[in-house]
Amino acid sequence: METWKRFNEKEVSHSMAHYLQAVASLKREKGFARVGDIAERLGVSRSGVTSMLHSLQSRGLVNHERYACVELTSAGRRLAERTESNRQILTVFLRDILGVSGGTAEEDACMIEHLVSAEAMARLLSFTRLMRSDEKSARELRRTFRSYVPSCGDDDDSCEICGDTEDCLRESYETDAAGGEDAA
């Protein structure tokens, strides 16, 4: 099956991940998580929280009885922790390594935090640690990256990334980033 068709096969949706994170953070901060607390944290209705809790409970990620506090199962706790870790790693990578603005880095990390495989995140964490280190090769790569001006040249076929596209991909992203057109 094509990858894009498997998008909905992920363990949890974006919304589910945020509910799990909200429960985990409330438990850390207050020692408990109630429906009203979750609704307030996420800016949603209590009925919306109750509905999502039913979905999460059917997946074995939370335990919740009516009028009782919400408890994460071990699987729910693992997913919340992994999603929070993914967001942190992605934010640092985007902001500190790629130089994406702080707000955009946080927003983008939030959008993809629950979609990235553990394998990719482990490698990204290693790469991020290396790139933030004081290793001579990392310092040189950071310096080279900051001054690098990518160019496809006159012949788009010369770029292995752009390949046989009509336009340089870099140029289309620079136009979107500058606000010239709405990004997809």
N, C-alpha and C positions, 0 to 999 in steps of 0.2 A: 504494500500500500504506500502511496506517496506520502511524504512527511507531512505536508500541510493537511492532509485528511486525518492524520493521527493527532492533531492539535488537541482535540477534546478528550483524548485518552489519558492525558496527564492525571496524576493522582488527585489534584485539586484545581479548581478554577482560581482565577485571580481574586475573586470575592471571598471564596472559602479560605484562601491563604490569609487574607486580611482579618477575617473573623478569628482564625486560630491565633494569629499574632496579637490581636486585641485581648483575647482571653489570657494568653501567656503574660502579656505585659501587666494586665490588671492583677493577675495572681502575684506577680513579683512586687507590684506597688502596694496593693491593698491586702493581699493574702486571700482574696476571693474575687470571683467575677460573677456578677448578676446580669440578667437580661437588660435591665435599665442602664447599668454601667457600660455594657457593650454598645447599646444603642447610642448613648451619649458620646462615647469614644469615637464611634464610626460615623456619627451624624445620620443615623437611620432610625426607622421606627422600631418600637418594641416588637410589633407583629412581624416585621421583617427579620429581626434577630431570631425570634422563635421559629420561623420558617427555616432559616438557615441552620439553626441548631438541629432541627429534625434531619436535614440532609447530612450534616456532619455526623450526627449520631448513627444514622443508617450506614455510614462508611466506617464506623468504628473509631472516630477521631475525638469525640466528646461524649461525656455522660451528662445528662441533664434531666432532672425530674421537674415537673411543674412547680413553680415558686421556690425552687432550690437553686443553689449556686451551680455554675457550670464548671465541670472538671474536664481537663484534657486527658485523654487516654495516653498511654506511652507512645502510640503511633502518632497521635495528634501533637503531643509535645515535641517529638522528633521532627515532624513536618514544620511546626512553628519555628523551632530553633534553626533548622536548615534554611528556611525561607529568610529568616532574619540575618543569618550568616551570609547567605547569597547576596542579599541587598547590601550589606556592609562591604563585602569584597567588590561587588560590581561598582558601587559608588566610589570607592577608593581608586579602583582601576580607571574608571571613566574620568574622574576628576584629576587625580594625581599623575597618572601615567599618560592618558590621552589629552589631558588639558581641557576637558569639557567643563563648562561653568558648573558651579556647585549645585544650583537649582536644577539644571538640566540633568546633571549626573544622578541626582537623587530621584528625579522623576523617571528617567529611563531605567534605572536600577529597579525601581518599584514595579515597572511594567514587565520586566523579564525575570524577576527574582525566582518565581516559582516554575519557570519553564526550562531552566538550564540543568543539564545532567550533573550528577555528582562528579563524574569523571572530568567534565569540562571545568567545573568550579575548582576542583583540586589543582588542575593545571594552571588555571587563571590565578589562583592564590599563590602558587609557586612563582609564576612569572611576575606577579605584582610585588611579591617580597623581593625577588631579585632586582627588579627595576627600581625599587625604593632603597636598595642597599647601597653601601659605599664601595661596592666592588668596582674595580677600574673599568671593566667591560660595561657595567651598567651605567656608570657616569658617562662613558663615551657614547653609548647608545642614546641616552637621554639628550646629550648635547647634539648628536646627529639628528635625532627626531625633531627637536625644536627648530633646527635650521633647514630641515628638509623641505624642498618645494617639489611636490609631485607633479609630474607632467607626462602625458601620454605621447607627447611629440606631435608631429604632423600626421603620423599614420596611426590611427586607432588600433590597427592590428598589432602594433608593436607592444601594446600593453596586455599582459597576460590576464589581468583582472577585467578590464573593459571588454576584451575580446572582440566579438563582432557586433557590439552595440553601435548604434549610430553616433552617439555622443560620448564624451568622456564622462564617466560616472562621477568623478570628483567634482566636475563643474556643476552637475545637477544638484549635488548635495550642498555645494557652496551657495548656489542660488537659493535653495530652500532655507539654509541657515541664515542667510542675509534677509530673509523675509520676502524674497521676490515672488515665491509661489507657496501655496499651502503644501506641507509635507503630507505624504500618504498616510 
